[in-house]
Amino acid sequence: MSRQETLDEEFEVLESIYPEELEKLEDDIIQISVAPEEQLPDEELRILLRVEYPAEYPDVIPSLSIVASEGEMSAEEEETLMKKIKASAEESLGMAQTFSVVTTLIEGITEVVADRIKQKQDAKAKKEAEEEEAERRRTRGTLVTPESFNAWRLKFNKERQIKKKAQDEEKMREMTNKEKEEFKKYANRLSGRQLFERNRDLATADDTLVEEGAESVDVSKFNREEAVEDEEEERLHFSDSD
């Protein structure tokens, strides 16, 4: 049997197995599209195997090359696959080698995809573990020491004073001088009350320490209209006394 008859016979078998995947480029050159048994849903991989048969075939292995027609293949993956298919061809010297080469290539790229799937799963598991640990640390909170609490309290009080001062200044912008005096008086009295309430859990004295007759004033209810009414009442009082 001549070399060409041997090739034609092998091509006939290959075409029956890979009717859509095989393409004959020349009398002694073919290419076969190969896909793994399992694909990544968002990262499909398909490889074109090119086979060139020398005059001495099948006593020598054919010239083999691979290229990714879909997806990507790293240089390391390509090198590993080439070693495998060449070894497979050498094991079949003296007989038809192409089917064995294609089978080995399918197994090889299936392993490549399996490794990629495992890497994605490992990365996902690692990320989930890191997120769970971060959540545990968040829910545990930060250990509070007397020093850290005092530092926080000083910072909190300072920020609160600055905010209150800005709010008071905004309220007093359109007040008369008398209104401002009344507002400051009520605001200072409320601040004392707030200070007492904020520290009541730490207080060791009982309720008798609070000044008798002390009055709690809601500053939010103090407004310009009430001050005007007070001034009108004073004018009425003076007019009656006359």
C-alpha positions as CSV (number, residue, x, y, z in Angstrom):
1,M,0.0,0.0,0.0
2,S,1.4,3.4,-1.0
3,R,1.8,6.2,1.5
4,Q,-1.1,8.1,0.0
5,E,-3.3,5.1,0.2
6,T,-2.4,4.7,3.9
7,L,-3.2,8.3,4.5
8,D,-6.5,8.2,2.6
9,E,-7.5,5.1,4.6
10,E,-6.7,6.9,7.9
11,F,-8.5,10.1,6.8
12,E,-11.6,8.1,6.0
13,V,-11.7,6.7,9.5
14,L,-11.1,10.1,11.0
15,E,-13.8,11.7,8.9
16,S,-16.3,9.1,10.1
17,I,-15.4,9.9,13.8
18,Y,-15.0,13.7,13.4
19,P,-17.3,14.6,10.5
20,E,-17.7,18.2,11.5
21,E,-14.4,18.8,13.3
22,L,-12.0,17.6,10.6
23,E,-10.9,19.7,7.7
24,K,-8.5,18.5,5.0
25,L,-6.3,21.3,3.9
26,E,-4.0,19.4,1.5
27,D,-3.4,15.8,0.6
28,D,-1.1,15.4,3.6
29,I,-2.3,18.2,5.9
30,I,-5.4,18.2,8.1
31,Q,-6.7,20.1,11.0
32,I,-9.2,19.0,13.7
33,S,-11.2,21.2,16.1
34,V,-11.0,19.7,19.6
35,A,-13.1,20.7,22.6
36,P,-12.9,19.4,26.2
37,E,-15.5,17.1,27.7
38,E,-16.6,19.9,30.1
39,Q,-16.6,23.6,29.5
40,L,-16.5,26.6,31.8
41,P,-19.9,28.4,31.1
42,D,-18.2,31.8,30.6
43,E,-14.8,30.7,29.3
44,E,-15.1,28.1,26.5
45,L,-12.0,26.6,25.2
46,R,-11.5,25.0,21.7
47,I,-8.2,24.1,20.1
48,L,-7.3,23.5,16.5
49,L,-4.9,20.6,16.0
50,R,-2.8,20.8,12.8
51,V,-1.2,17.6,11.5
52,E,1.3,17.5,8.7
53,Y,2.3,14.0,7.5
54,P,5.9,13.6,6.3
55,A,6.9,11.2,3.6
56,E,8.2,8.7,6.2
57,Y,4.9,8.5,8.1
58,P,3.9,6.3,9.9
59,D,7.4,5.3,10.8
60,V,8.0,8.8,12.2
61,I,5.6,11.1,14.0
62,P,3.8,13.8,12.0
63,S,4.4,17.5,12.6
64,L,2.0,18.6,15.2
65,S,0.9,22.1,16.3
66,I,-2.0,23.5,18.4
67,V,-3.7,26.9,18.6
68,A,-6.7,28.1,20.6
69,S,-9.5,28.9,18.2
70,E,-11.9,29.9,21.1
71,G,-10.8,31.1,24.5
72,E,-7.2,31.4,25.6
73,M,-4.4,29.0,26.3
74,S,-1.4,29.9,28.4
75,A,2.2,29.1,27.2
76,E,2.5,26.6,30.0
77,E,-0.7,24.9,29.1
78,E,0.3,24.7,25.5
79,E,3.7,23.3,26.3
80,T,2.1,20.6,28.5
81,L,-0.4,19.6,25.8
82,M,2.3,19.4,23.1
83,K,4.4,17.1,25.3
84,K,1.4,14.8,25.8
85,I,0.4,14.5,22.1
86,K,3.9,14.0,20.9
87,A,4.4,11.2,23.5
88,S,1.1,9.7,22.3
89,A,2.3,9.8,18.7
90,E,5.6,8.2,19.5
91,E,3.8,5.3,21.3
92,S,2.0,4.5,18.0
93,L,5.0,4.6,15.6
94,G,4.5,2.3,12.7
95,M,0.7,2.6,12.7
96,A,-2.0,5.2,12.4
97,Q,-1.3,7.8,15.0
98,T,-3.8,10.6,14.5
99,F,-6.8,9.1,16.4
100,S,-4.5,8.4,19.4
101,V,-3.2,12.0,19.3
102,V,-6.7,13.5,19.1
103,T,-7.9,11.4,22.0
104,T,-4.9,12.4,24.1
105,L,-5.5,16.1,23.3
106,I,-9.1,15.9,24.3
107,E,-8.1,14.3,27.6
108,G,-5.4,17.0,28.1
109,I,-7.6,20.0,27.5
110,T,-10.3,18.5,29.7
111,E,-7.7,18.4,32.5
112,V,-6.9,22.1,31.7
113,V,-10.5,23.1,32.1
114,A,-10.9,21.0,35.3
115,D,-7.9,22.8,36.7
116,R,-9.4,26.2,35.8
117,I,-12.7,25.2,37.4
118,K,-10.9,24.1,40.6
119,Q,-8.9,27.4,40.7
120,K,-12.1,29.4,40.4
121,Q,-13.8,27.3,43.2
122,D,-10.7,27.7,45.4
123,A,-10.7,31.4,44.8
124,K,-14.4,31.7,45.6
125,A,-14.0,29.6,48.8
126,K,-11.1,31.8,49.9
127,K,-13.0,35.0,49.3
128,E,-16.0,33.7,51.2
129,A,-13.8,32.6,54.1
130,E,-12.2,36.1,54.2
131,E,-15.6,37.8,54.1
132,E,-16.8,35.5,57.0
133,E,-13.7,36.3,59.0
134,A,-14.2,40.0,58.4
135,E,-17.8,39.8,59.5
136,R,-16.8,37.9,62.7
137,R,-14.2,40.6,63.5
138,R,-16.8,43.3,62.8
139,T,-19.5,41.7,65.1
140,R,-16.9,41.1,67.8
141,G,-16.1,44.8,67.7
142,T,-13.0,46.4,69.3
143,L,-12.0,45.7,72.9
144,V,-12.6,48.8,75.0
145,T,-10.0,49.8,77.6
146,P,-10.3,52.7,80.0
147,E,-7.7,54.6,78.0
148,S,-9.5,54.0,74.6
149,F,-12.9,54.9,76.2
150,N,-11.6,58.2,77.7
151,A,-10.0,59.1,74.3
152,W,-13.3,58.4,72.6
153,R,-15.3,60.3,75.2
154,L,-13.1,63.4,74.9
155,K,-13.4,63.3,71.1
156,F,-17.1,62.8,71.2
157,N,-17.7,65.6,73.7
158,K,-15.5,68.0,71.7
159,E,-17.4,67.2,68.4
160,R,-20.7,67.6,70.2
161,Q,-19.7,71.0,71.6
162,I,-18.6,72.2,68.2
163,K,-21.9,71.0,66.6
164,K,-24.0,72.5,69.4
165,K,-22.2,75.9,69.2
166,A,-22.8,76.0,65.4
167,Q,-26.5,75.2,66.0
168,D,-26.8,77.9,68.7
169,E,-25.2,80.5,66.5
170,E,-27.5,79.7,63.7
171,K,-30.5,80.0,66.0
172,M,-29.4,83.4,67.4
173,R,-28.7,85.1,64.1
174,E,-32.1,86.7,63.9
175,M,-32.8,87.1,67.6
176,T,-32.8,90.4,69.5
177,N,-30.3,91.0,72.2
178,K,-32.8,90.1,74.9
179,E,-33.8,86.9,73.0
180,K,-30.2,86.0,72.8
181,E,-29.7,86.4,76.6
182,E,-32.8,84.3,77.3
183,F,-31.7,81.7,74.8
184,K,-28.2,81.4,76.4
185,K,-29.8,81.1,79.8
186,Y,-32.0,78.2,78.8
187,A,-29.3,76.6,76.7
188,N,-26.8,76.6,79.6
189,R,-29.4,75.3,82.0
190,L,-30.2,72.5,79.5
191,S,-26.5,71.7,79.0
192,G,-26.2,71.2,82.8
193,R,-29.2,68.9,82.7
194,Q,-27.8,66.9,79.8
195,L,-24.5,66.6,81.5
196,F,-26.2,65.2,84.6
197,E,-28.2,62.7,82.5
198,R,-25.1,61.6,80.6
199,N,-23.2,60.7,83.7
200,R,-26.1,59.5,85.9
201,D,-25.0,55.8,85.5
202,L,-21.6,56.8,87.1
203,A,-23.1,59.0,89.8
204,T,-23.0,57.7,93.3
205,A,-25.2,60.3,94.9
206,D,-29.0,60.0,95.1
207,D,-31.7,62.3,93.8
208,T,-31.3,64.7,96.7
209,L,-28.1,66.0,95.1
210,V,-30.2,67.6,92.4
211,E,-31.1,71.2,93.2
212,E,-34.6,71.5,94.5
213,G,-36.9,73.4,92.1
214,A,-34.5,72.8,89.2
215,E,-36.4,73.2,86.0
216,S,-35.9,71.2,82.8
217,V,-36.3,73.4,79.7
218,D,-36.8,72.1,76.2
219,V,-34.8,74.5,74.1
220,S,-36.4,73.3,70.9
221,K,-39.6,75.0,72.1
222,F,-38.0,78.3,72.7
223,N,-38.5,80.5,69.8
224,R,-38.8,84.1,68.7
225,E,-42.6,84.2,69.1
226,E,-42.4,83.3,72.8
227,A,-39.9,86.1,73.5
228,V,-42.1,88.6,71.8
229,E,-45.0,87.6,73.9
230,D,-42.9,88.0,77.1
231,E,-42.0,91.6,76.0
232,E,-45.7,92.4,75.4
233,E,-46.6,91.1,78.8
234,E,-43.9,93.3,80.4
235,R,-45.3,96.4,78.6
236,L,-48.8,95.6,79.8
237,H,-47.5,95.2,83.3
238,F,-45.8,98.6,83.3
239,S,-48.9,100.3,81.8
240,D,-51.1,98.8,84.5
241,S,-48.8,100.0,87.2
242,D,-49.1,103.5,85.9
